[in-house]
């Protein structure tokens, strides 16, 4: 079960690495515009804000990888950063787009549940 939980955490980390790359480097380019459904003028005007947002996603990646490196001893680290992923996903769903709930909060919640189950076994 620990392996399944670790794979789930790794997938959440990869997802946030993807978000980070899109937000920091491709926000105002076709991949970012397409992924986030942006208008080119808005993308150019909000590029700096998106890069900042991408940096925060990078911190989530770093925290999740940190927890994975510690294995079972990284239990609390994984819990904290998955909790951050879920809170950010719910906030994003409320303030920006409901689909963030499914692309960010749901994968984080599934990984969190798996980490908790693995911790109980």
N, C-alpha and C positions, 0 to 999 in steps of 0.2 A: 504494500500500500504506500510505503514511503516513496517508492520509485514513481508511482502514478502521481502522487502529490507533487513530487519534484518536477515531473514533466509538465504538469499543469502550471506550476509557478514559472517554469522556463518559458512556456508558451505565452503567458501574460507578459513576461519580461520582453520577449521578442515582439509582441504586439505594441508595446510601449516604445520599443526601439524604432519600430516602423513609424509610429506617430511622431516621435522626436525628429526623425529624418525628414518626414514630410513637412513638419512645422518649421524646422530650422533652415532647411535648405531648398525645399520645393514649394513653399507656400504660394508664391506668385508665379509658379511655372505650371505647365499642363498637369503633371501628376497631382500636385497639391490642389489646384483649382478643381480638378475633376473629383478627387477624393472628398473634398469638403464642400463641393457644390458652390464655389465662390464665383463672384463676378470679378473679372480682371482688375477693374479699378479699385474695388474693395481690397483685393488681395495685395495690391501694391501699397495701398494706404495703411494696411494693418500688418505689414511684413515684420516690423520690429516687435509688435505685440505677440505675434505668432512664434517668433524665435524665442522669446522669453517663455512662452507656454511650452515650447518644445524642450527647453532646458529643464523645466520641471519634470517633464516626462522622462528625461534622461536621469534625473535623480531617482525616480521610481525604479527605473531599470537597474541602476547601481545598487539600490537597496535590496531589490529582489535577488540579484546575482549574489550579493553579500550573504543573504540568508541561505541561498543554495550552496555556496562555498562551505558554509559551516555545517551543512547536512542537518541531522536531527538536532544538533546543538543550536542551529539557527532558527529554531521554532518561533521564538518571540519576534525575531527580526522579520520573518516571513509574515507573521500575523500583522505586525505594524504596517508594513508596506502594502500588503494586500488590502488592509483596512483603508489606507490612503487612496489606493486605486478605486475602491468601491465608493468612498465619499466623493472623490473627484468625479467619478462617473455619474453618480446621482445628481450632484450639483450641476454638471454639464447638461444632463438630461432636462433638468428643471429650467436652466437659464439659457441654453443654446439650442439643443436639438434632442428630441426624445430618442433618436437612434443611438446616442452615446450610451444610454442605459444598456443596450444590447451588445455594443462593441467594446465597452470598457467595464461597466459595473458587473454585468452578468459573468463574463469570464473571470473577473476578480473574485466574485462570490463563489463560483464553482471551485476555483483553486483554494480559496479560504476554507471551504467545507472539506475538501480533500486533505488539506494540511491538518485541520482539526481532527478528522477521523484517523489519520495516520498517527497523530499524537496520542490518541486514546488507545491505540492497539499496542 
